[in-house]
Amino acid sequence: MSVKIGLVSLGCPKNLVDSETMLGLLKNAGFTITNREQEADVLIVNTCSFINEAKEESISAILDLARFKEAGSCRAILVAGCLAQRYPQELMAEMPEIDCLLGTGAVPEVVKAVQAALAGEKLSLVGAPGYLHDANLPRLLSTPPYTAFLKIADGCNNRCSYCVIPSVRGPFRSRSIDDLVDEAKELAAGKVRELVLVAQDTTRYGFDLYGKPVLTVLLKRMAALDGLVWLRLLYTYPTLISDELMEVMVSEKKVCRYLDLPLQHAANAVLERMNRRGSKEETIQLVEKLRYQIPEIILRTSFIVGFPGETEADFRELFDFMKAIKFDRVGIFTYSQEENTAAAVMPGQVPEEVKAERRERLMALQQGISLERNKKKIGAVLPVLIEGRHLEKPDVYIGRSEGDAPGIDGKVFVCSKRELASGDFVQVLISGAAEYDLTGEPVK
C-alpha cells in the first residue's frame, strides 16, 4: 500500500511554491498525496518565521499535527521552510515530535527526508539557503487550476533593519528568462489563466544574471504566450519602478493594472532607521506618475507601525500620508522585534499597546478610504475571474477583478441566474460597493 503524505503550507506565496515543488517530487517518487491529515502516514509543515505571529502559527501547526502521531495514525512529522532554517538546533532539542528538518535550501531533498523518517532516522537537512526552483522540477499545484504563482527569484539583498529574510533565504538570485518562460508555458498548457509573479523584490529581477533589471523583458515574453489572460506582479520595490515598466503595463493588456508597493513607512526618519531606500517625497512623485500614466491602476501597499523610535509625530506623518495618497489596498502590521536584526537592539522600542492602538487608527482610516474608492467603481464594467458559487446563495458567484490579488484583496460578488463556471472571465457591471468587496451583474 502506498505511503500517504499530507502537507500544510504556511506563510507567503513564495513559500507555497516550495510546498508545491515538494509535493511534486513526492508524487513522482510514488507517494500518495492526501489533504486529509488524519489519513497521512507522514505530515509535513512548511513553516514561516518572518514575524512573531508567523512563528507562533508555525509552532501551533506542528503541535496540532503531532496529535495524529500520538494517536498512531501518523508515522513521522517533517518541518520545512523558514522556521527550520532559522532555529534548527532549538526545534530538534525542544520538540521531540519532529522527525526531520528541511531548511529552505533542502527542498529537492524532501524524498530523501521522508524515506529517512519512515526508516526511523532523525535527520536535520539544514545548510546554506541556496536553492532555486527551475522549470525541470515538478510542481503539484495547490491553488485553483486557473491561478498559479511563479517564483521568478529567491532571497534578498535589501537588508532592511527589521527583516530576517536575507539570513533564512540567502542573497537575491534570479531564474533565467528562458527557464521562467518554459514554466509559464507549461502552466498555461495546464489551463492556468492568471499567473502571479512573486519574489522578495520582483522589480530587481534579473540584475544578478544580466547586469540590470529585466522584469519588462520577462513580462513581454510571457504576454506573448497563448492561454494566459492575467499577469500579476507582487512585491515591487518602489525605487525600482521604471518608466519602461509603466509602458509595459499600458501596452501589454495581459499585465494587470495592479502594483503591490511595500512602503513600510512614510516618515523619512523612520525609513532611514529601517534602512529603506527612497524618501516620502520620492514616493509621492512615483504615485502621482503611476496614476497619470496608468489612470486605472490599483495600488496596494503595506506599513509597519511601532518601529523602534517611532514618535507620535512620525506616526501622524504616516497617518496624514495615507489620508492624502488614498491607496486602494493597505496592509498594516505592528513591528515585530526579531533577534539577529539591527532593529532588535535599537533604542526606543515601542510598547505593544501603543503599536496596537496605532494599527487600529490606520485600519479605521483605510476602511473609509477603501469604501470611498470602491464606490467610484459603481457603474463601471470590470472583467471578473469567477472562483466559485456562494455557499449560501445559489444565484451569487464569487470572483476577483484585475485589482484583487488572490488570497490578499477583496472579492466581487456576481449575481447571475445563468450558470457561471470557475475559471471563466466575465464582464461585470458593478452596482454596489463595501469597504473591501464589490457586487454586480454580468453584462448581457
WOPE-V14143 format. One record per residue. N is the residue number from 0. SS is DSSP state (h for helix, s for strand, l for the rest). OMEGA is omega in whole degrees, -180 to 180 (999 if undefined). NEAR is the number of other ideal C-beta (glycine too) atoms within 10 Angstrom. Layout:
# WOPE-V14143
n=N ss=SS omega=OMEGA near=NEAR
n=N ss=SS omega=OMEGA near=NEAR
This chain:
# WOPE-V14143
n=0 ss=l omega=-177 near=5
n=1 ss=l omega=176 near=9
n=2 ss=l omega=-178 near=17
n=3 ss=s omega=-179 near=17
n=4 ss=s omega=172 near=23
n=5 ss=s omega=-178 near=22
n=6 ss=s omega=174 near=24
n=7 ss=s omega=-179 near=17
n=8 ss=s omega=-180 near=23
n=9 ss=l omega=174 near=20
n=10 ss=l omega=-168 near=20
n=11 ss=l omega=176 near=18
n=12 ss=h omega=178 near=21
n=13 ss=h omega=176 near=22
n=14 ss=h omega=180 near=23
n=15 ss=h omega=178 near=21
n=16 ss=h omega=176 near=23
n=17 ss=h omega=179 near=25
n=18 ss=h omega=-179 near=24
n=19 ss=h omega=177 near=24
n=20 ss=h omega=178 near=21
n=21 ss=h omega=178 near=31
n=22 ss=h omega=178 near=24
n=23 ss=h omega=179 near=17
n=24 ss=h omega=-180 near=21
n=25 ss=h omega=178 near=23
n=26 ss=h omega=179 near=15
n=27 ss=h omega=180 near=12
n=28 ss=l omega=175 near=15
n=29 ss=l omega=177 near=9
n=30 ss=l omega=176 near=20
n=31 ss=s omega=-180 near=15
n=32 ss=s omega=179 near=16
n=33 ss=l omega=173 near=15
n=34 ss=l omega=176 near=10
n=35 ss=l omega=-173 near=8
n=36 ss=h omega=-178 near=16
n=37 ss=h omega=180 near=12
n=38 ss=h omega=-171 near=13
n=39 ss=l omega=172 near=24
n=40 ss=l omega=178 near=21
n=41 ss=s omega=178 near=24
n=42 ss=s omega=-179 near=28
n=43 ss=s omega=173 near=28
n=44 ss=s omega=174 near=25
n=45 ss=s omega=-164 near=29
n=46 ss=s omega=174 near=29
n=47 ss=l omega=178 near=21
n=48 ss=l omega=-173 near=23
n=49 ss=l omega=179 near=21
n=50 ss=l omega=-176 near=19
n=51 ss=h omega=-180 near=12
n=52 ss=h omega=179 near=12
n=53 ss=h omega=178 near=18
n=54 ss=h omega=180 near=19
n=55 ss=h omega=178 near=10
n=56 ss=h omega=-180 near=17
n=57 ss=h omega=179 near=25
n=58 ss=h omega=179 near=19
n=59 ss=h omega=-180 near=12
n=60 ss=h omega=178 near=20
n=61 ss=h omega=-179 near=21
n=62 ss=h omega=179 near=11
n=63 ss=h omega=180 near=13
n=64 ss=h omega=180 near=21
n=65 ss=h omega=178 near=17
n=66 ss=h omega=-179 near=13
n=67 ss=h omega=177 near=19
n=68 ss=h omega=178 near=17
n=69 ss=h omega=-180 near=9
n=70 ss=h omega=177 near=9
n=71 ss=l omega=-179 near=7
n=72 ss=l omega=-179 near=15
n=73 ss=l omega=-178 near=23
n=74 ss=l omega=-177 near=16
n=75 ss=s omega=176 near=25
n=76 ss=s omega=178 near=21
n=77 ss=s omega=177 near=27
n=78 ss=s omega=-177 near=29
n=79 ss=s omega=170 near=29
n=80 ss=s omega=-168 near=28
n=81 ss=h omega=179 near=29
n=82 ss=h omega=178 near=30
n=83 ss=h omega=179 near=28
n=84 ss=h omega=-172 near=25
n=85 ss=h omega=-174 near=22
n=86 ss=l omega=-175 near=22
n=87 ss=h omega=-178 near=18
n=88 ss=h omega=-178 near=10
n=89 ss=h omega=-178 near=10
n=90 ss=h omega=-179 near=21
n=91 ss=h omega=-178 near=19
n=92 ss=h omega=-170 near=9
n=93 ss=h omega=-179 near=10
n=94 ss=l omega=-179 near=16
n=95 ss=l omega=178 near=9
n=96 ss=l omega=-175 near=16
n=97 ss=l omega=177 near=21
n=98 ss=l omega=-177 near=24
n=99 ss=s omega=174 near=28
n=100 ss=s omega=172 near=26
n=101 ss=s omega=177 near=28
n=102 ss=l omega=-177 near=24
n=103 ss=l omega=178 near=27
n=104 ss=l omega=-173 near=20
n=105 ss=l omega=-179 near=25
n=106 ss=h omega=-179 near=22
n=107 ss=h omega=-177 near=14
n=108 ss=h omega=-174 near=20
n=109 ss=h omega=179 near=28
n=110 ss=h omega=177 near=15
n=111 ss=h omega=-179 near=16
n=112 ss=h omega=179 near=25
n=113 ss=h omega=-180 near=26
n=114 ss=h omega=179 near=16
n=115 ss=h omega=-179 near=18
n=116 ss=h omega=179 near=21
n=117 ss=h omega=178 near=15
n=118 ss=l omega=177 near=9
n=119 ss=l omega=-179 near=9
n=120 ss=l omega=169 near=12
n=121 ss=l omega=-172 near=13
n=122 ss=s omega=175 near=20
n=123 ss=s omega=180 near=18
n=124 ss=s omega=-178 near=20
n=125 ss=l omega=178 near=21
n=126 ss=l omega=179 near=14
n=127 ss=l omega=-178 near=10
n=128 ss=l omega=-175 near=20
n=129 ss=l omega=-177 near=13
n=130 ss=l omega=175 near=22
n=131 ss=l omega=-180 near=16
n=132 ss=l omega=171 near=23
n=133 ss=l omega=-172 near=13
n=134 ss=l omega=-179 near=17
n=135 ss=l omega=179 near=8
n=136 ss=l omega=-179 near=17
n=137 ss=l omega=172 near=14
n=138 ss=l omega=173 near=23
n=139 ss=l omega=-174 near=16
n=140 ss=l omega=176 near=17
n=141 ss=l omega=175 near=16
n=142 ss=l omega=172 near=17
n=143 ss=l omega=-171 near=16
n=144 ss=l omega=-177 near=13
n=145 ss=l omega=-178 near=21
n=146 ss=s omega=176 near=22
n=147 ss=s omega=173 near=26
n=148 ss=s omega=178 near=27
n=149 ss=s omega=-179 near=22
n=150 ss=s omega=-174 near=24
n=151 ss=l omega=178 near=25
n=152 ss=s omega=176 near=26
n=153 ss=s omega=179 near=26
n=154 ss=l omega=-177 near=22
n=155 ss=l omega=177 near=23
n=156 ss=l omega=-169 near=14
n=157 ss=l omega=176 near=15
n=158 ss=l omega=172 near=12
n=159 ss=l omega=-168 near=20
n=160 ss=l omega=-178 near=17
n=161 ss=l omega=-163 near=23
n=162 ss=l omega=180 near=22
n=163 ss=l omega=-173 near=20
n=164 ss=h omega=-180 near=21
n=165 ss=h omega=-179 near=18
n=166 ss=h omega=-178 near=16
n=167 ss=h omega=-179 near=23
n=168 ss=h omega=178 near=22
n=169 ss=l omega=-180 near=20
n=170 ss=l omega=-180 near=12
n=171 ss=l omega=179 near=20
n=172 ss=s omega=-175 near=17
n=173 ss=s omega=168 near=24
n=174 ss=l omega=-180 near=23
n=175 ss=l omega=179 near=15
n=176 ss=h omega=-178 near=19
n=177 ss=h omega=-180 near=10
n=178 ss=h omega=180 near=16
n=179 ss=h omega=178 near=25
n=180 ss=h omega=177 near=16
n=181 ss=h omega=-180 near=15
n=182 ss=h omega=179 near=22
n=183 ss=h omega=179 near=24
n=184 ss=h omega=179 near=17
n=185 ss=h omega=178 near=12
n=186 ss=h omega=179 near=23
n=187 ss=h omega=177 near=18
n=188 ss=h omega=177 near=11
n=189 ss=l omega=175 near=13
n=190 ss=l omega=171 near=11
n=191 ss=l omega=-179 near=24
n=192 ss=l omega=178 near=19
n=193 ss=s omega=179 near=24
n=194 ss=s omega=-178 near=23
n=195 ss=s omega=-177 near=22
n=196 ss=s omega=-177 near=25
n=197 ss=s omega=172 near=22
n=198 ss=l omega=176 near=26
n=199 ss=l omega=-180 near=22
n=200 ss=l omega=-173 near=20
n=201 ss=h omega=-178 near=23
n=202 ss=h omega=177 near=22
n=203 ss=h omega=-174 near=23
n=204 ss=l omega=173 near=28
n=205 ss=l omega=-176 near=22
n=206 ss=h omega=-178 near=18
n=207 ss=h omega=-179 near=15
n=208 ss=h omega=-170 near=14
n=209 ss=h omega=178 near=13
n=210 ss=l omega=178 near=8
n=211 ss=l omega=176 near=8
n=212 ss=l omega=-178 near=22
n=213 ss=l omega=179 near=18
n=214 ss=h omega=-178 near=26
n=215 ss=h omega=177 near=21
n=216 ss=h omega=179 near=16
n=217 ss=h omega=-179 near=25
n=218 ss=h omega=179 near=21
n=219 ss=h omega=179 near=16
n=220 ss=h omega=-178 near=16
n=221 ss=h omega=179 near=22
n=222 ss=h omega=180 near=15
n=223 ss=l omega=-178 near=11
n=224 ss=l omega=177 near=16
n=225 ss=l omega=173 near=7
n=226 ss=l omega=-179 near=14
n=227 ss=l omega=179 near=18
n=228 ss=l omega=-180 near=18
n=229 ss=s omega=168 near=20
n=230 ss=s omega=-173 near=23
n=231 ss=s omega=180 near=23
n=232 ss=s omega=171 near=25
n=233 ss=l omega=173 near=21
n=234 ss=l omega=179 near=21
n=235 ss=l omega=-178 near=21
n=236 ss=l omega=-169 near=21
n=237 ss=h omega=-176 near=20
n=238 ss=h omega=-180 near=14
n=239 ss=h omega=174 near=17
n=240 ss=l omega=-173 near=20
n=241 ss=l omega=174 near=13
n=242 ss=h omega=-180 near=10
n=243 ss=h omega=178 near=14
n=244 ss=h omega=178 near=22
n=245 ss=h omega=-180 near=19
n=246 ss=h omega=179 near=13
n=247 ss=h omega=179 near=19
n=248 ss=h omega=177 near=23
n=249 ss=h omega=-171 near=15
n=250 ss=h omega=-178 near=10
n=251 ss=l omega=-173 near=16
n=252 ss=l omega=178 near=12
n=253 ss=l omega=-180 near=17
n=254 ss=s omega=-177 near=22
n=255 ss=l omega=175 near=22
n=256 ss=l omega=-173 near=16
n=257 ss=s omega=176 near=24
n=258 ss=s omega=173 near=27
n=259 ss=s omega=-177 near=21
n=260 ss=s omega=-180 near=21
n=261 ss=s omega=-175 near=19
n=262 ss=s omega=176 near=24
n=263 ss=s omega=174 near=22
n=264 ss=l omega=178 near=24
n=265 ss=l omega=180 near=23
n=266 ss=l omega=-176 near=22
n=267 ss=h omega=180 near=16
n=268 ss=h omega=178 near=14
n=269 ss=h omega=179 near=24
n=270 ss=h omega=179 near=21
n=271 ss=h omega=179 near=12
n=272 ss=h omega=176 near=21
n=273 ss=h omega=-175 near=21
n=274 ss=l omega=178 near=14
n=275 ss=l omega=175 near=21
n=276 ss=l omega=178 near=13
n=277 ss=l omega=-179 near=15
n=278 ss=l omega=176 near=15
n=279 ss=h omega=-178 near=17
n=280 ss=h omega=178 near=9
n=281 ss=h omega=178 near=13
n=282 ss=h omega=178 near=19
n=283 ss=h omega=179 near=14
n=284 ss=h omega=180 near=11
n=285 ss=h omega=-179 near=19
n=286 ss=h omega=178 near=22
n=287 ss=h omega=180 near=11
n=288 ss=h omega=179 near=13
n=289 ss=h omega=-178 near=20
n=290 ss=h omega=176 near=13
n=291 ss=h omega=-177 near=10
n=292 ss=h omega=-176 near=14
n=293 ss=l omega=-172 near=17
n=294 ss=l omega=-176 near=9
n=295 ss=l omega=-174 near=12
n=296 ss=l omega=174 near=20
n=297 ss=s omega=-178 near=20
n=298 ss=s omega=175 near=22
n=299 ss=s omega=175 near=21
n=300 ss=s omega=175 near=22
n=301 ss=s omega=-180 near=16
n=302 ss=s omega=175 near=24
n=303 ss=s omega=176 near=25
n=304 ss=s omega=178 near=27
n=305 ss=l omega=176 near=22
n=306 ss=l omega=-178 near=27
n=307 ss=l omega=179 near=20
n=308 ss=l omega=179 near=15
n=309 ss=l omega=179 near=25
n=310 ss=l omega=175 near=13
n=311 ss=h omega=178 near=10
n=312 ss=h omega=176 near=9
n=313 ss=h omega=180 near=21
n=314 ss=h omega=-180 near=23
n=315 ss=h omega=177 near=13
n=316 ss=h omega=176 near=19
n=317 ss=h omega=179 near=24
n=318 ss=h omega=-179 near=18
n=319 ss=h omega=177 near=12
n=320 ss=h omega=178 near=18
n=321 ss=h omega=-179 near=20
n=322 ss=h omega=-178 near=13
n=323 ss=h omega=-175 near=10
n=324 ss=h omega=180 near=18
n=325 ss=l omega=175 near=15
n=326 ss=l omega=180 near=21
n=327 ss=l omega=-178 near=20
n=328 ss=s omega=179 near=22
n=329 ss=s omega=170 near=21
n=330 ss=s omega=-179 near=16
n=331 ss=s omega=-179 near=19
n=332 ss=s omega=173 near=16
n=333 ss=s omega=-179 near=19
n=334 ss=l omega=177 near=23
n=335 ss=l omega=-177 near=20
n=336 ss=l omega=-175 near=18
n=337 ss=l omega=-180 near=18
n=338 ss=l omega=-179 near=8
n=339 ss=l omega=169 near=9
n=340 ss=l omega=-179 near=18
n=341 ss=h omega=-176 near=15
n=342 ss=h omega=-176 near=21
n=343 ss=h omega=-177 near=15
n=344 ss=h omega=177 near=12
n=345 ss=l omega=175 near=15
n=346 ss=l omega=176 near=6
n=347 ss=l omega=176 near=10
n=348 ss=l omega=-173 near=17
n=349 ss=l omega=179 near=19
n=350 ss=l omega=-177 near=9
n=351 ss=h omega=-179 near=12
n=352 ss=h omega=177 near=9
n=353 ss=h omega=177 near=15
n=354 ss=h omega=-177 near=20
n=355 ss=h omega=-179 near=13
n=356 ss=h omega=179 near=14
n=357 ss=h omega=178 near=24
n=358 ss=h omega=-179 near=18
n=359 ss=h omega=-180 near=12
n=360 ss=h omega=179 near=16
n=361 ss=h omega=178 near=18
n=362 ss=h omega=179 near=13
n=363 ss=h omega=177 near=9
n=364 ss=h omega=-176 near=16
n=365 ss=h omega=177 near=22
n=366 ss=h omega=179 near=14
n=367 ss=h omega=179 near=12
n=368 ss=h omega=-180 near=18
n=369 ss=h omega=179 near=22
n=370 ss=h omega=180 near=13
n=371 ss=h omega=-178 near=12
n=372 ss=h omega=178 near=18
n=373 ss=h omega=179 near=20
n=374 ss=h omega=179 near=14
n=375 ss=l omega=180 near=10
n=376 ss=l omega=179 near=18
n=377 ss=l omega=-177 near=14
n=378 ss=l omega=179 near=10
n=379 ss=l omega=173 near=13
n=380 ss=s omega=-176 near=13
n=381 ss=s omega=170 near=21
n=382 ss=s omega=-177 near=15
n=383 ss=s omega=175 near=27
n=384 ss=s omega=-178 near=23
n=385 ss=s omega=-178 near=22
n=386 ss=s omega=179 near=19
n=387 ss=s omega=-179 near=13
n=388 ss=s omega=176 near=18
n=389 ss=l omega=-175 near=14
n=390 ss=l omega=-175 near=8
n=391 ss=l omega=-177 near=6
n=392 ss=l omega=-173 near=11
n=393 ss=l omega=180 near=9
n=394 ss=l omega=179 near=11
n=395 ss=s omega=177 near=14
n=396 ss=s omega=-180 near=26
n=397 ss=s omega=180 near=19
n=398 ss=s omega=178 near=24
n=399 ss=s omega=174 near=24
n=400 ss=s omega=176 near=22
n=401 ss=l omega=-178 near=21
n=402 ss=l omega=-177 near=24
n=403 ss=l omega=177 near=26
n=404 ss=l omega=-178 near=22
n=405 ss=l omega=176 near=19
n=406 ss=l omega=-176 near=13
n=407 ss=l omega=-172 near=14
n=408 ss=l omega=-175 near=20
n=409 ss=l omega=-178 near=20
n=410 ss=l omega=170 near=19
n=411 ss=s omega=179 near=25
n=412 ss=s omega=-172 near=19
n=413 ss=s omega=178 near=24
n=414 ss=s omega=-175 near=16
n=415 ss=l omega=175 near=16
n=416 ss=l omega=179 near=8
n=417 ss=l omega=-177 near=8
n=418 ss=l omega=175 near=8
n=419 ss=l omega=-176 near=18
n=420 ss=l omega=175 near=11
n=421 ss=l omega=-178 near=15
n=422 ss=l omega=177 near=18
n=423 ss=l omega=171 near=16
n=424 ss=s omega=-174 near=16
n=425 ss=s omega=174 near=21
n=426 ss=s omega=-173 near=12
n=427 ss=s omega=174 near=26
n=428 ss=s omega=-177 near=15
n=429 ss=s omega=-177 near=22
n=430 ss=s omega=-179 near=13
n=431 ss=s omega=-177 near=14
n=432 ss=s omega=171 near=20
n=433 ss=l omega=-177 near=15
n=434 ss=l omega=-175 near=14
n=435 ss=l omega=-172 near=15
n=436 ss=l omega=177 near=16
n=437 ss=s omega=173 near=27
n=438 ss=s omega=-180 near=17
n=439 ss=s omega=-180 near=27
n=440 ss=s omega=176 near=14
n=441 ss=s omega=175 near=19
n=442 ss=l omega=-177 near=10
n=443 ss=l omega=999 near=6
